[in-house]
């Protein structure tokens, strides 16, 4: 079956139009995105009681999705749950920052990437990659690259949020140490980069979820696209 796939630019346009033309708040899309990834994890792990989970969150809205995922995971009472964030532990103002505040209040353990590089992480069983979204291009910076290299060295299943961090959603070219996903839960429409260049080797199984984008909007773009590869 052939797939209609979008570039990063088109996906950004869909996201913006959903908010501006259809009145869907950014925080609602973020909540739906986080819940969708959580549900993908929960379908594979009906009980989290013995799982040791690390959620890696960037500074932007992809990181905000990760904070929502962590909030849902916390309800499953896993053996261990740590959220790792970059730099000085700040997040983009708006929904991402609000969701970071929520998980702080419910007691989720939050550490920075530098801690992860020092932590003994051999016993982790599940990873969530919510560092970079479909706007990523180029190469991972040093802090992100070192963190991604360690993630890739561990024997854990990584669930990527929308796209593996370090993969160009349009070209499929992967940065050095691009995170290798076990499953990628992507939103709205598949991304062109999943099927080109390095995409197939780092994306794992692609799981498509609609996080509240109006069907009318998605159909408009899907019908206008050239079918991608099988």
C-alpha positions in Angstrom: 0.0 0.0 0.0 1.3 3.4 -0.9 1.4 6.2 1.7 0.8 9.9 1.5 3.6 11.5 3.5 4.2 15.2 4.4 7.3 17.3 4.8 8.1 19.0 8.0 7.0 22.3 6.5 3.6 21.0 5.5 3.1 19.4 8.9 3.9 22.7 10.6 1.3 24.3 8.3 -1.3 21.7 9.3 -0.6 22.3 13.0 -0.9 26.1 12.7 -4.1 25.9 10.7 -5.7 23.5 13.2 -5.1 26.1 15.9 -5.9 29.3 13.9 -8.7 28.2 11.5 -10.3 25.5 13.6 -9.7 26.9 17.1 -8.0 23.9 18.6 -5.8 25.1 21.4 -2.1 24.1 21.4 -2.4 22.6 24.9 -5.2 20.3 23.7 -3.1 19.0 20.8 -0.2 18.5 23.3 -2.5 16.6 25.7 -3.8 14.4 23.0 -0.3 13.7 21.6 1.0 12.7 25.1 -2.0 10.5 25.8 -1.6 8.8 22.4 2.0 7.8 23.1 1.1 6.7 26.6 -1.7 4.5 25.1 0.8 2.9 22.7 3.1 2.1 25.6 0.2 0.8 27.8 -1.1 -1.5 25.0 2.3 -3.2 25.1 2.8 -3.0 28.9 -0.6 -3.5 30.6 1.2 -3.3 33.9 4.0 -0.8 34.6 4.7 -2.1 38.1 8.0 -3.6 37.2 9.1 -1.2 34.5 12.0 1.3 34.8 11.3 4.3 32.6 13.2 7.3 31.4 11.4 10.1 29.5 13.8 12.4 27.6 12.3 15.8 26.9 13.5 18.8 24.9 12.9 22.4 25.5 10.0 22.8 23.0 6.6 21.4 22.4 7.9 17.8 21.7 9.3 18.0 25.2 5.8 19.2 26.4 4.3 16.0 24.9 6.9 14.1 26.9 5.8 15.8 30.2 2.2 14.8 29.4 3.3 11.2 28.8 5.2 11.2 32.1 2.1 12.3 33.9 0.1 9.4 32.5 2.9 7.0 33.2 3.1 8.1 36.8 -0.5 6.8 37.3 0.7 3.3 36.4 3.1 3.4 39.4 6.2 2.1 37.6 9.1 0.8 39.6 11.1 3.8 38.4 10.2 6.9 36.4 12.7 9.7 35.7 12.2 12.7 33.3 15.5 14.1 31.9 15.6 17.6 30.5 18.4 19.6 29.0 20.5 22.5 30.2 19.2 24.3 33.2 15.9 22.5 33.4 13.8 25.1 31.7 11.1 24.7 29.0 9.5 26.8 26.4 6.9 29.2 27.8 3.3 28.2 27.2 1.8 24.6 27.2 5.2 22.9 27.5 6.2 24.9 30.6 2.7 24.4 32.1 3.0 20.6 31.7 6.5 20.7 33.2 5.0 22.4 36.2 2.3 19.8 36.5 4.7 16.9 36.7 6.8 18.7 39.3 3.7 19.1 41.5 2.8 15.4 41.3 6.3 14.4 42.3 7.8 13.0 39.1 11.6 12.8 39.5 13.2 15.4 37.1 16.9 15.5 36.3 19.0 17.0 33.6 20.8 15.2 30.7 24.2 15.6 32.5 22.8 13.5 35.3 21.8 10.8 32.8 25.3 10.6 31.4 26.5 9.8 34.9 23.6 7.6 36.1 23.7 3.8 36.1 21.0 3.2 33.5 21.6 -0.4 32.6 18.3 -1.6 34.2 16.0 0.8 32.3 13.4 -1.0 30.3 11.4 1.7 28.5 12.6 5.0 27.0 10.5 7.8 25.6 12.2 10.1 23.1 10.5 13.5 23.3 13.5 15.6 22.6 13.1 17.0 19.1 10.1 17.1 16.8 9.6 17.4 13.0 11.2 20.8 12.9 14.7 19.3 13.5 17.4 19.8 10.9 21.1 19.4 10.8 23.1 17.8 13.6 22.4 17.2 17.3 24.3 19.5 19.6 27.0 18.0 21.9 24.7 17.6 25.0 22.0 16.0 22.9 24.4 13.8 20.9 26.0 12.4 24.0 22.7 11.7 25.6 21.4 10.0 22.4 24.5 7.9 22.1 24.0 6.6 25.6 20.3 5.9 25.0 21.3 3.9 21.8 23.8 1.9 23.8 21.1 0.6 26.3 18.9 -2.5 25.9 15.6 -0.7 26.3 12.6 -0.1 24.0 12.4 3.5 22.9 9.1 5.0 21.9 9.7 8.1 19.8 7.2 11.0 20.0 6.3 12.0 16.4 9.8 11.4 15.0 13.1 10.0 16.3 15.2 12.9 17.6 18.0 13.6 15.1 16.0 12.6 12.0 15.1 15.2 9.3 11.4 14.7 8.8 11.6 15.8 5.2 14.9 14.2 3.8 15.2 11.2 6.1 18.8 12.1 6.8 19.9 11.2 10.4 22.2 13.2 12.5 25.2 11.4 14.1 23.7 9.5 17.1 20.1 10.0 16.0 18.0 8.1 18.5 16.9 4.7 17.2 13.3 4.0 18.0 11.5 0.8 18.6 8.3 2.4 17.7 7.5 5.9 16.5 4.1 7.3 17.3 3.5 10.0 14.8 0.7 12.5 14.5 -1.7 13.5 11.8 0.0 12.2 8.7 3.2 10.1 8.1 6.4 12.1 7.6 8.3 11.8 4.3 11.6 11.2 6.2 10.4 7.9 7.6 10.7 6.3 4.2 13.9 7.9 2.8 17.6 7.7 3.4 18.2 6.8 7.1 14.6 7.0 8.1 13.7 3.3 7.8 16.7 2.2 9.9 15.9 4.6 12.9 12.1 4.9 13.0 11.1 1.4 13.9 7.5 0.6 13.6 5.4 3.6 12.6 2.2 4.1 14.5 -0.1 6.8 13.2 -2.5 8.7 15.5 -4.8 11.6 15.0 -4.4 14.0 18.0 -7.4 16.2 17.2 -6.6 17.5 13.7 -9.9 17.9 11.8 -10.4 15.1 9.3 -11.3 17.7 6.7 -7.9 19.4 7.2 -5.9 16.1 7.0 -7.9 15.0 3.9 -7.1 18.3 2.1 -3.4 17.6 2.5 -3.4 13.9 2.0 -5.3 14.2 -1.3 -2.9 16.8 -2.6 0.2 14.8 -1.9 2.1 12.4 -4.3 2.0 8.9 -2.9 5.3 8.0 -1.1 7.1 4.7 -1.4 5.6 1.3 -0.4 
